[in-house]
Amino acid sequence: MLTAILVDDDYPVLRYLSQTVTWDALDIELIGCYSNGLEAWEATQVSPPDIVITDIGMPKMNGLEMLEKLRSANPNLRAVVLSCHNEFHFAQQALKLQVNDYILKESMDVGHLQQVLHKISVDLNLEKKISAEMLLYKRKESLNKSALKEKFLKDTLYQTSCKKELWIEQARIHGITVDALYYIPMVVSVDRLSDVTLSRKMNDYTIVFAVENILQEILTSNHRCEIFQHSNKELVVLFCCDEPDKEQQLLKYSAKQSISAIQQYLKISVSCFVGRETRNPEDLRKILLPMLKEPGHRFYLKESTVHRFEKATFAEVDMYTEYSRYYSAINDMLALNQPEELQATLSSWDEWVRTERFRPSDVKEWTLQLLMELQMKTKLTLQYQPDISEEKLYDVVNSIERIDHLQQWISQYFKQIFRKMSLVAVHSKRAEIIKAQQYVIQHVTEKITLEEMASYLNLNSSYFSRLFKRETNYNFIEYVNMMKLQKAKELLQQSNKTVEDISDYLGYANKSYFIKLFKREIGMRPSEYSAWN
């Protein structure tokens, strides 16, 4: 439906026209009536109308001045002037402003006005239909060209090699120009795409399409290049040149410009990876395929930056030699509610990983195992219900491509755990119970009795026993044994300690009692559990 406004300082005219004209029948919505041009101009800044019916002589801003401003905002504006003035110069001004009709109030007929509005409505709707069809055609044309370019790129990457001349001719048939002595490939990757789609409420295709438009505007003004969409988060730019050294220098500047523009206009971070120059499609394939198929080379690189593509080398050192130390430290900090200390430990872990340059797949596997075990531990021992399932945890960690992103995500993950645990503690637990649980976790290798714990809390032992049972649904000694058995499971999985060593380490005077307790709670003997894991 079209929109219209009435502007006249004569209130009876506004009232008469707003009530007499059959707006609905004309498929027009009257969205406002105003007493002067300035008021109408200010009210329609955000949403300009399609049609304006206005007087000329009004205070603050006359009708012709208002039309001039409105038309600058909406060139397709239609206007009908109602005036008491029949002087030629007013009509001449109206003509310059492409007014559709000039009606004298003294001879105004609503029927005539409706005929004028009907004609305007038909013309505008036809124009809008044609514009929509043109937009749809251009979009289809763009999609078709994009699909042809994507196919050409895939053929270049995966089909049997062909002579350069034939390759250039195939490109030309698809409207792609790659006739040059040298080619320099660049891969443009959207950083943290999953986060972007959530925060911007945009799908992958729309994001990459918007990035491609900015690249097209900046890069094609300085270079001979073709831009191809390779995936839902990557674009390939092929720079065609005759002097690769000069092109490389300008290319880096243009890539930085593109990164800044995409950040400024789309609020999206992208990274650019530039390959070495080549002279034919066969060599181009050898350069581009590793850039696209080996994302591990990006793991330790900074985001929102231009990088020269190089084959990455990683350490062959076993990460799991430090697993037990980090697990124990983080587990204790969670139990003792020490968020600042945990963040410091995460920073230490991050520095260690970067210094050693472990394989990205190993870092993710190590991280997943740590988070899943800690998640299970906090769920069982601290009555914390995690917000993220193991399947979701797996998907999220494996989708992360950079160490910066991984470290920040882990940090945020633990902040959420601390936040939720603090709420649980405030609303669900007595301070004495929280203190007792923290003490048990911190002193799990010591012998802890009910009487000693009550004395530590300055409580009567019988009262403390009843209070602990009421708040946790566990007897205190049951809880102590549960913590010790959780620690025993960790040691059986992560250390070379014997069952006897673990029994002594956890403060059990009798090895047989420890084995009996372990089997009753876990369902198997410690030796069986160790072999099973």
Beta strands, then each sheet from edge to edge (+ up, - down):
strand 1: 2-7
strand 2: 28-34
strand 3: 51-54
strand 4: 78-83
strand 5: 101-104
strand 6: 182-190
strand 7: 224-229
strand 8: 234-241
strand 9: 270-274
strand 10: 306-308
sheet 1: 2+ 1+ 3+ 4+ 5+
sheet 2: 7+ 8- 6+ 9- 10-
end
